[in-house]
């Protein structure tokens, strides 16, 4: 699969809220995830597909209400993909808020090998 094909599939899955499905299909088993900062019990860096899926489950357990997800069109440069992810949600014990982050992915041998988030 080309980087462009991976980018489109990733964006489509994210728009549908199918983050784990995207990870299982598009990520390398040795993928690395880097957060904007370590917070709310999340490490700055997570290594391995199983650990990243576990991190996703932890995040979902913290969501009280999801009101929408918006994903921009992807930008592609060589083996890199970037898009903006906007989420409107209420986390447990907090007020409803809108979160926006720039998501950057690197592809190698037809799989995503790293993801990094900027807020």
N, CA, C and O atoms as a GROMACS GRO file, in nm:
protein
  476
    1UNK      N    1   0.085  -0.116   0.000
    1UNK     CA    2   0.000   0.000   0.000
    1UNK      C    3   0.090   0.124   0.000
    1UNK      O    4   0.190   0.129   0.072
    2UNK      N    5   0.055   0.223  -0.080
    2UNK     CA    6   0.134   0.346  -0.087
    2UNK      C    7   0.103   0.437   0.032
    2UNK      O    8   0.003   0.418   0.101
    3UNK      N    9   0.189   0.534   0.054
    3UNK     CA   10   0.165   0.632   0.161
    3UNK      C   11   0.034   0.705   0.137
    3UNK      O   12  -0.041   0.730   0.231
    4UNK      N   13   0.005   0.739   0.014
    4UNK     CA   14  -0.120   0.808  -0.018
    4UNK      C   15  -0.241   0.720   0.016
    4UNK      O   16  -0.339   0.769   0.071
    5UNK      N   17  -0.234   0.592  -0.017
    5UNK     CA   18  -0.345   0.500   0.015
    5UNK      C   19  -0.361   0.485   0.167
    5UNK      O   20  -0.473   0.483   0.218
    6UNK      N   21  -0.250   0.474   0.237
    6UNK     CA   22  -0.254   0.463   0.383
    6UNK      C   23  -0.315   0.589   0.442
    6UNK      O   24  -0.398   0.582   0.532
    7UNK      N   25  -0.274   0.706   0.391
    7UNK     CA   26  -0.327   0.833   0.440
    7UNK      C   27  -0.478   0.838   0.426
    7UNK      O   28  -0.548   0.878   0.519
    8UNK      N   29  -0.529   0.800   0.310
    8UNK     CA   30  -0.673   0.808   0.288
    8UNK      C   31  -0.749   0.710   0.377
    8UNK      O   32  -0.853   0.744   0.433
    9UNK      N   33  -0.697   0.588   0.391
    9UNK     CA   34  -0.761   0.490   0.480
    9UNK      C   35  -0.760   0.539   0.624
    9UNK      O   36  -0.859   0.527   0.695
   10UNK      N   37  -0.647   0.594   0.667
   10UNK     CA   38  -0.634   0.643   0.803
   10UNK      C   39  -0.735   0.755   0.830
   10UNK      O   40  -0.805   0.753   0.931
   11UNK      N   41  -0.743   0.852   0.741
   11UNK     CA   42  -0.838   0.961   0.755
   11UNK      C   43  -0.981   0.908   0.757
   11UNK      O   44  -1.062   0.952   0.838
   12UNK      N   45  -1.013   0.815   0.668
   12UNK     CA   46  -1.149   0.759   0.664
   12UNK      C   47  -1.183   0.690   0.796
   12UNK      O   48  -1.291   0.712   0.851
   13UNK      N   49  -1.092   0.608   0.848
   13UNK     CA   50  -1.116   0.541   0.976
   13UNK      C   51  -1.134   0.642   1.090
   13UNK      O   52  -1.224   0.628   1.172
   14UNK      N   53  -1.049   0.742   1.094
   14UNK     CA   54  -1.057   0.843   1.201
   14UNK      C   55  -1.189   0.920   1.193
   14UNK      O   56  -1.249   0.949   1.296
   15UNK      N   57  -1.234   0.952   1.073
   15UNK     CA   58  -1.362   1.022   1.057
   15UNK      C   59  -1.478   0.938   1.108
   15UNK      O   60  -1.579   0.992   1.154
   16UNK      N   61  -1.464   0.806   1.100
   16UNK     CA   62  -1.568   0.716   1.149
   16UNK      C   63  -1.551   0.682   1.296
   16UNK      O   64  -1.633   0.611   1.354
   17UNK      N   65  -1.445   0.733   1.358
   17UNK     CA   66  -1.417   0.701   1.498
   17UNK      C   67  -1.361   0.561   1.517
   17UNK      O   68  -1.363   0.507   1.628
   18UNK      N   69  -1.310   0.502   1.410
   18UNK     CA   70  -1.258   0.364   1.411
   18UNK      C   71  -1.105   0.366   1.429
   18UNK      O   72  -1.032   0.316   1.344
   19UNK      N   73  -1.059   0.424   1.539
   19UNK     CA   74  -0.916   0.440   1.562
   19UNK      C   75  -0.846   0.305   1.580
   19UNK      O   76  -0.738   0.284   1.524
   20UNK      N   77  -0.905   0.216   1.656
   20UNK     CA   78  -0.841   0.086   1.679
   20UNK      C   79  -0.836   0.003   1.551
   20UNK      O   80  -0.738  -0.067   1.526
   21UNK      N   81  -0.940   0.011   1.472
   21UNK     CA   82  -0.941  -0.061   1.344
   21UNK      C   83  -0.827  -0.011   1.254
   21UNK      O   84  -0.759  -0.090   1.189
   22UNK      N   85  -0.807   0.121   1.253
   22UNK     CA   86  -0.698   0.180   1.175
   22UNK      C   87  -0.564   0.129   1.226
   22UNK      O   88  -0.477   0.093   1.147
   23UNK      N   89  -0.548   0.126   1.356
   23UNK     CA   90  -0.422   0.081   1.414
   23UNK      C   91  -0.393  -0.065   1.378
   23UNK      O   92  -0.283  -0.098   1.336
   24UNK      N   93  -0.493  -0.150   1.393
   24UNK     CA   94  -0.472  -0.293   1.365
   24UNK      C   95  -0.441  -0.320   1.218
   24UNK      O   96  -0.364  -0.411   1.186
   25UNK      N   97  -0.499  -0.240   1.129
   25UNK     CA   98  -0.478  -0.262   0.986
   25UNK      C   99  -0.355  -0.190   0.930
   25UNK      O  100  -0.285  -0.244   0.844
   26UNK      N  101  -0.328  -0.069   0.978
   26UNK     CA  102  -0.231   0.016   0.912
   26UNK      C  103  -0.098   0.030   0.986
   26UNK      O  104   0.000   0.076   0.926
   27UNK      N  105  -0.091  -0.007   1.113
   27UNK     CA  106   0.029   0.015   1.193
   27UNK      C  107   0.121  -0.106   1.193
   27UNK      O  108   0.076  -0.221   1.185
   28UNK      N  109   0.250  -0.078   1.202
   28UNK     CA  110   0.351  -0.181   1.223
   28UNK      C  111   0.339  -0.231   1.368
   28UNK      O  112   0.294  -0.157   1.455
   29UNK      N  113   0.377  -0.354   1.392
   29UNK     CA  114   0.370  -0.407   1.530
   29UNK      C  115   0.469  -0.336   1.621
   29UNK      O  116   0.453  -0.339   1.743
   30UNK      N  117   0.572  -0.273   1.564
   30UNK     CA  118   0.674  -0.202   1.642
   30UNK      C  119   0.654  -0.050   1.640
   30UNK      O  120   0.748   0.025   1.669
   31UNK      N  121   0.535  -0.004   1.608
   31UNK     CA  122   0.505   0.139   1.597
   31UNK      C  123   0.537   0.213   1.727
   31UNK      O  124   0.530   0.156   1.836
   32UNK      N  125   0.572   0.341   1.714
   32UNK     CA  126   0.599   0.428   1.827
   32UNK      C  127   0.500   0.544   1.823
   32UNK      O  128   0.476   0.603   1.718
   33UNK      N  129   0.444   0.577   1.940
   33UNK     CA  130   0.350   0.688   1.952
   33UNK      C  131   0.408   0.791   2.048
   33UNK      O  132   0.450   0.757   2.159
   34UNK      N  133   0.411   0.918   2.006
   34UNK     CA  134   0.466   1.025   2.087
   34UNK      C  135   0.358   1.130   2.110
   34UNK      O  136   0.307   1.190   2.016
   35UNK      N  137   0.324   1.152   2.236
   35UNK     CA  138   0.222   1.250   2.274
   35UNK      C  139   0.284   1.389   2.280
   35UNK      O  140   0.406   1.404   2.287
   36UNK      N  141   0.198   1.490   2.276
   36UNK     CA  142   0.246   1.628   2.287
   36UNK      C  143   0.318   1.648   2.421
   36UNK      O  144   0.418   1.719   2.428
   37UNK      N  145   0.266   1.585   2.525
   37UNK     CA  146   0.330   1.588   2.656
   37UNK      C  147   0.273   1.474   2.739
   37UNK      O  148   0.161   1.428   2.715
   38UNK      N  149   0.349   1.429   2.836
   38UNK     CA  150   0.299   1.326   2.926
   38UNK      C  151   0.194   1.390   3.015
   38UNK      O  152   0.219   1.492   3.079
   39UNK      N  153   0.074   1.330   3.019
   39UNK     CA  154  -0.033   1.386   3.101
   39UNK      C  155  -0.141   1.283   3.126
   39UNK      O  156  -0.151   1.182   3.056
   40UNK      N  157  -0.220   1.309   3.228
   40UNK     CA  158  -0.337   1.227   3.262
   40UNK      C  159  -0.304   1.078   3.264
   40UNK      O  160  -0.385   0.995   3.221
   41UNK      N  161  -0.186   1.044   3.314
   41UNK     CA  162  -0.151   0.903   3.324
   41UNK      C  163  -0.096   0.842   3.196
   41UNK      O  164  -0.074   0.722   3.191
   42UNK      N  165  -0.073   0.924   3.093
   42UNK     CA  166  -0.017   0.875   2.968
   42UNK      C  167   0.130   0.912   2.960
   42UNK      O  168   0.169   1.024   2.993
   43UNK      N  169   0.212   0.818   2.917
   43UNK     CA  170   0.353   0.845   2.897
   43UNK      C  171   0.372   0.930   2.772
   43UNK      O  172   0.287   0.931   2.683
   44UNK      N  173   0.482   1.002   2.766
   44UNK     CA  174   0.515   1.082   2.648
   44UNK      C  175   0.535   0.991   2.527
   44UNK      O  176   0.497   1.028   2.416
   45UNK      N  177   0.594   0.874   2.546
   45UNK     CA  178   0.621   0.781   2.436
   45UNK      C  179   0.570   0.641   2.469
   45UNK      O  180   0.591   0.590   2.580
   46UNK      N  181   0.504   0.580   2.372
   46UNK     CA  182   0.452   0.444   2.385
   46UNK      C  183   0.505   0.363   2.268
   46UNK      O  184   0.496   0.406   2.153
   47UNK      N  185   0.561   0.245   2.297
   47UNK     CA  186   0.618   0.161   2.192
   47UNK      C  187   0.541   0.030   2.180
   47UNK      O  188   0.511  -0.035   2.281
   48UNK      N  189   0.509  -0.007   2.056
   48UNK     CA  190   0.444  -0.135   2.029
   48UNK      C  191   0.295  -0.120   2.006
   48UNK      O  192   0.228  -0.046   2.077
   49UNK      N  193   0.244  -0.192   1.907
   49UNK     CA  194   0.103  -0.184   1.870
   49UNK      C  195   0.013  -0.222   1.987
   49UNK      O  196  -0.086  -0.153   2.011
   50UNK      N  197   0.043  -0.328   2.060
   50UNK     CA  198  -0.041  -0.370   2.172
   50UNK      C  199  -0.052  -0.260   2.277
   50UNK      O  200  -0.160  -0.236   2.330
   51UNK      N  201   0.059  -0.194   2.308
   51UNK     CA  202   0.060  -0.087   2.408
   51UNK      C  203  -0.018   0.036   2.359
   51UNK      O  204  -0.083   0.104   2.438
   52UNK      N  205  -0.011   0.063   2.229
   52UNK     CA  206  -0.084   0.177   2.172
   52UNK      C  207  -0.234   0.149   2.174
   52UNK      O  208  -0.313   0.239   2.203
   53UNK      N  209  -0.273   0.028   2.143
   53UNK     CA  210  -0.415  -0.009   2.151
   53UNK      C  211  -0.463   0.001   2.296
   53UNK      O  212  -0.574   0.049   2.321
   54UNK      N  213  -0.383  -0.044   2.389
   54UNK     CA  214  -0.415  -0.034   2.532
   54UNK      C  215  -0.432   0.113   2.573
   54UNK      O  216  -0.522   0.147   2.650
   55UNK      N  217  -0.344   0.200   2.522
   55UNK     CA  218  -0.353   0.344   2.550
   55UNK      C  219  -0.486   0.400   2.497
   55UNK      O  220  -0.548   0.483   2.562
   56UNK      N  221  -0.528   0.354   2.380
   56UNK     CA  222  -0.655   0.397   2.323
   56UNK      C  223  -0.773   0.355   2.409
   56UNK      O  224  -0.867   0.432   2.427
   57UNK      N  225  -0.768   0.234   2.463
   57UNK     CA  226  -0.874   0.187   2.553
   57UNK      C  227  -0.880   0.273   2.678
   57UNK      O  228  -0.988   0.308   2.725
   58UNK      N  229  -0.764   0.309   2.731
   58UNK     CA  230  -0.758   0.393   2.850
   58UNK      C  231  -0.819   0.530   2.821
   58UNK      O  232  -0.895   0.582   2.902
   59UNK      N  233  -0.785   0.587   2.706
   59UNK     CA  234  -0.841   0.717   2.669
   59UNK      C  235  -0.993   0.707   2.659
   59UNK      O  236  -1.064   0.792   2.712
   60UNK      N  237  -1.042   0.604   2.590
   60UNK     CA  238  -1.187   0.588   2.574
   60UNK      C  239  -1.258   0.573   2.708
   60UNK      O  240  -1.371   0.620   2.724
   61UNK      N  241  -1.193   0.509   2.804
   61UNK     CA  242  -1.254   0.492   2.936
   61UNK      C  243  -1.267   0.625   3.010
   61UNK      O  244  -1.342   0.635   3.107
   62UNK      N  245  -1.194   0.726   2.967
   62UNK     CA  246  -1.198   0.857   3.030
   62UNK      C  247  -1.302   0.950   2.965
   62UNK      O  248  -1.330   1.058   3.017
   63UNK      N  249  -1.360   0.906   2.852
   63UNK     CA  250  -1.457   0.988   2.779
   63UNK      C  251  -1.597   0.961   2.834
   63UNK      O  252  -1.642   0.846   2.840
   64UNK      N  253  -1.664   1.068   2.874
   64UNK     CA  254  -1.802   1.056   2.921
   64UNK      C  255  -1.900   1.069   2.805
   64UNK      O  256  -1.994   0.990   2.792
   65UNK      N  257  -1.878   1.169   2.719
   65UNK     CA  258  -1.963   1.192   2.602
   65UNK      C  259  -1.878   1.240   2.485
   65UNK      O  260  -1.794   1.329   2.501
   66UNK      N  261  -1.899   1.180   2.369
   66UNK     CA  262  -1.832   1.226   2.247
   66UNK      C  263  -1.936   1.296   2.161
   66UNK      O  264  -2.041   1.239   2.130
   67UNK      N  265  -1.907   1.420   2.123
   67UNK     CA  266  -2.003   1.500   2.046
   67UNK      C  267  -1.962   1.517   1.901
   67UNK      O  268  -2.037   1.575   1.823
   68UNK      N  269  -1.845   1.469   1.864
   68UNK     CA  270  -1.806   1.479   1.725
   68UNK      C  271  -1.656   1.478   1.704
   68UNK      O  272  -1.578   1.518   1.791
   69UNK      N  273  -1.618   1.429   1.587
   69UNK     CA  274  -1.478   1.424   1.545
   69UNK      C  275  -1.472   1.482   1.405
   69UNK      O  276  -1.554   1.447   1.319
   70UNK      N  277  -1.377   1.569   1.381
   70UNK     CA  278  -1.356   1.626   1.248
   70UNK      C  279  -1.210   1.604   1.211
   70UNK      O  280  -1.120   1.630   1.291
   71UNK      N  281  -1.187   1.556   1.089
   71UNK     CA  282  -1.052   1.528   1.042
   71UNK      C  283  -1.031   1.602   0.910
   71UNK      O  284  -1.112   1.590   0.817
   72UNK      N  285  -0.923   1.678   0.902
   72UNK     CA  286  -0.893   1.751   0.778
   72UNK      C  287  -0.849   1.653   0.669
   72UNK      O  288  -0.828   1.534   0.694
   73UNK      N  289  -0.836   1.706   0.550
   73UNK     CA  290  -0.777   1.626   0.442
   73UNK      C  291  -0.629   1.604   0.476
   73UNK      O  292  -0.566   1.691   0.536
   74UNK      N  293  -0.574   1.489   0.439
   74UNK     CA  294  -0.434   1.464   0.473
   74UNK      C  295  -0.338   1.540   0.383
   74UNK      O  296  -0.365   1.564   0.265
   75UNK      N  297  -0.225   1.578   0.442
   75UNK     CA  298  -0.112   1.630   0.366
   75UNK      C  299  -0.010   1.518   0.359
   75UNK      O  300   0.015   1.451   0.459
   76UNK      N  301   0.049   1.499   0.243
   76UNK     CA  302   0.144   1.390   0.224
   76UNK      C  303   0.272   1.446   0.165
   76UNK      O  304   0.270   1.522   0.068
   77UNK      N  305   0.384   1.407   0.225
   77UNK     CA  306   0.515   1.445   0.174
   77UNK      C  307   0.606   1.325   0.189
   77UNK      O  308   0.641   1.286   0.300
   78UNK      N  309   0.643   1.265   0.078
   78UNK     CA  310   0.727   1.146   0.084
   78UNK      C  311   0.657   1.036   0.162
   78UNK      O  312   0.550   0.991   0.124
   79UNK      N  313   0.718   0.995   0.272
   79UNK     CA  314   0.660   0.890   0.357
   79UNK      C  315   0.594   0.946   0.482
   79UNK      O  316   0.576   0.874   0.580
   80UNK      N  317   0.559   1.074   0.479
   80UNK     CA  318   0.496   1.137   0.595
   80UNK      C  319   0.354   1.179   0.563
   80UNK      O  320   0.322   1.219   0.451
   81UNK      N  321   0.269   1.170   0.665
   81UNK     CA  322   0.127   1.207   0.655
   81UNK      C  323   0.099   1.301   0.771
   81UNK      O  324   0.148   1.279   0.882
   82UNK      N  325   0.020   1.405   0.746
   82UNK     CA  326  -0.024   1.493   0.854
   82UNK      C  327  -0.169   1.534   0.831
   82UNK      O  328  -0.212   1.550   0.717
   83UNK      N  329  -0.243   1.549   0.940
   83UNK     CA  330  -0.378   1.605   0.933
   83UNK      C  331  -0.413   1.663   1.069
   83UNK      O  332  -0.348   1.634   1.170
   84UNK      N  333  -0.518   1.746   1.070
   84UNK     CA  334  -0.568   1.804   1.194
   84UNK      C  335  -0.686   1.722   1.240
   84UNK      O  336  -0.776   1.690   1.162
   85UNK      N  337  -0.686   1.688   1.369
   85UNK     CA  338  -0.794   1.613   1.432
   85UNK      C  339  -0.859   1.704   1.536
   85UNK      O  340  -0.794   1.746   1.632
   86UNK      N  341  -0.988   1.734   1.517
   86UNK     CA  342  -1.064   1.813   1.612
   86UNK      C  343  -1.166   1.721   1.680
   86UNK      O  344  -1.239   1.648   1.613
   87UNK      N  345  -1.169   1.725   1.812
   87UNK     CA  346  -1.263   1.643   1.888
   87UNK      C  347  -1.344   1.732   1.981
   87UNK      O  348  -1.290   1.822   2.045
   88UNK      N  349  -1.474   1.708   1.987
   88UNK     CA  350  -1.565   1.778   2.077
   88UNK      C  351  -1.615   1.673   2.175
   88UNK      O  352  -1.692   1.584   2.138
   89UNK      N  353  -1.571   1.683   2.301
   89UNK     CA  354  -1.608   1.578   2.396
   89UNK      C  355  -1.608   1.628   2.539
   89UNK      O  356  -1.554   1.733   2.572
   90UNK      N  357  -1.671   1.547   2.621
   90UNK     CA  358  -1.673   1.571   2.765
   90UNK      C  359  -1.599   1.455   2.830
   90UNK      O  360  -1.641   1.340   2.821
   91UNK      N  361  -1.489   1.488   2.894
   91UNK     CA  362  -1.414   1.388   2.967
   91UNK      C  363  -1.475   1.375   3.106
   91UNK      O  364  -1.531   1.472   3.158
   92UNK      N  365  -1.465   1.259   3.167
   92UNK     CA  366  -1.521   1.237   3.299
   92UNK      C  367  -1.463   1.337   3.398
   92UNK      O  368  -1.342   1.356   3.405
   93UNK      N  369  -1.552   1.401   3.475
   93UNK     CA  370  -1.509   1.496   3.577
   93UNK      C  371  -1.466   1.632   3.524
   93UNK      O  372  -1.413   1.713   3.600
   94UNK      N  373  -1.489   1.658   3.395
   94UNK     CA  374  -1.450   1.786   3.335
   94UNK      C  375  -1.567   1.841   3.255
   94UNK      O  376  -1.665   1.772   3.229
   95UNK      N  377  -1.555   1.966   3.216
   95UNK     CA  378  -1.655   2.029   3.129
   95UNK      C  379  -1.633   1.984   2.986
   95UNK      O  380  -1.525   1.939   2.949
   96UNK      N  381  -1.737   1.997   2.906
   96UNK     CA  382  -1.725   1.970   2.763
   96UNK      C  383  -1.620   2.064   2.703
   96UNK      O  384  -1.616   2.182   2.737
   97UNK      N  385  -1.537   2.011   2.615
   97UNK     CA  386  -1.433   2.092   2.554
   97UNK      C  387  -1.404   2.046   2.412
   97UNK      O  388  -1.434   1.933   2.372
   98UNK      N  389  -1.345   2.137   2.337
   98UNK     CA  390  -1.301   2.106   2.201
   98UNK      C  391  -1.150   2.096   2.205
   98UNK      O  392  -1.081   2.185   2.254
   99UNK      N  393  -1.099   1.986   2.152
   99UNK     CA  394  -0.955   1.963   2.147
   99UNK      C  395  -0.912   1.956   2.001
   99UNK      O  396  -0.983   1.900   1.917
  100UNK      N  397  -0.798   2.011   1.973
  100UNK     CA  398  -0.746   2.009   1.836
  100UNK      C  399  -0.599   1.970   1.841
  100UNK      O  400  -0.524   2.020   1.924
  101UNK      N  401  -0.560   1.880   1.753
  101UNK     CA  402  -0.420   1.841   1.747
  101UNK      C  403  -0.378   1.813   1.604
  101UNK      O  404  -0.458   1.772   1.520
  102UNK      N  405  -0.251   1.836   1.580
  102UNK     CA  406  -0.190   1.801   1.453
  102UNK      C  407  -0.133   1.661   1.470
  102UNK      O  408  -0.056   1.636   1.563
  103UNK      N  409  -0.172   1.572   1.382
  103UNK     CA  410  -0.128   1.432   1.388
  103UNK      C  411  -0.033   1.407   1.272
  103UNK      O  412  -0.066   1.432   1.156
  104UNK      N  413   0.087   1.356   1.304
  104UNK     CA  414   0.189   1.332   1.202
  104UNK      C  415   0.231   1.186   1.208
  104UNK      O  416   0.260   1.133   1.315
  105UNK      N  417   0.233   1.122   1.093
  105UNK     CA  418   0.263   0.979   1.082
  105UNK      C  419   0.376   0.957   0.983
  105UNK      O  420   0.390   1.031   0.885
  106UNK      N  421   0.457   0.855   1.009
  106UNK     CA  422   0.563   0.817   0.916
  106UNK      C  423   0.538   0.672   0.873
  106UNK      O  424   0.504   0.586   0.955
  107UNK      N  425   0.555   0.648   0.744
  107UNK     CA  426   0.528   0.518   0.684
  107UNK      C  427   0.658   0.456   0.636
  107UNK      O  428   0.744   0.524   0.578
  108UNK      N  429   0.672   0.326   0.660
  108UNK     CA  430   0.788   0.252   0.610
  108UNK      C  431   0.740   0.112   0.574
  108UNK      O  432   0.670   0.047   0.652
  109UNK      N  433   0.777   0.066   0.457
  109UNK     CA  434   0.740  -0.069   0.410
  109UNK      C  435   0.590  -0.094   0.418
  109UNK      O  436   0.547  -0.204   0.453
  110UNK      N  437   0.509   0.009   0.384
  110UNK     CA  438   0.364  -0.008   0.375
  110UNK      C  439   0.290  -0.008   0.507
  110UNK      O  440   0.173  -0.045   0.512
  111UNK      N  441   0.358   0.033   0.616
  111UNK     CA  442   0.294   0.038   0.748
  111UNK      C  443   0.332   0.167   0.818
  111UNK      O  444   0.439   0.222   0.794
  112UNK      N  445   0.245   0.215   0.906
  112UNK     CA  446   0.277   0.331   0.988
  112UNK      C  447   0.373   0.285   1.097
  112UNK      O  448   0.344   0.191   1.171
  113UNK      N  449   0.489   0.351   1.106
  113UNK     CA  450   0.590   0.312   1.204
  113UNK      C  451   0.600   0.412   1.320
  113UNK      O  452   0.658   0.382   1.424
  114UNK      N  453   0.542   0.532   1.300
  114UNK     CA  454   0.538   0.626   1.411
  114UNK      C  455   0.424   0.724   1.393
  114UNK      O  456   0.381   0.755   1.282
  115UNK      N  457   0.376   0.771   1.508
  115UNK     CA  458   0.274   0.876   1.511
  115UNK      C  459   0.318   0.976   1.618
  115UNK      O  460   0.374   0.938   1.722
  116UNK      N  461   0.292   1.104   1.591
  116UNK     CA  462   0.326   1.206   1.689
  116UNK      C  463   0.218   1.312   1.687
  116UNK      O  464   0.169   1.350   1.580
  117UNK      N  465   0.182   1.360   1.805
  117UNK     CA  466   0.072   1.456   1.819
  117UNK      C  467   0.121   1.588   1.875
  117UNK      O  468   0.203   1.591   1.967
  118UNK      N  469   0.070   1.697   1.817
  118UNK     CA  470   0.104   1.832   1.858
  118UNK      C  471  -0.024   1.907   1.890
  118UNK      O  472  -0.119   1.905   1.812
  119UNK      N  473  -0.027   1.973   2.004
  119UNK     CA  474  -0.146   2.048   2.043
  119UNK      C  475  -0.117   2.197   2.039
  119UNK      O  476  -0.204   2.278   2.068
   0.00000   0.00000   0.00000
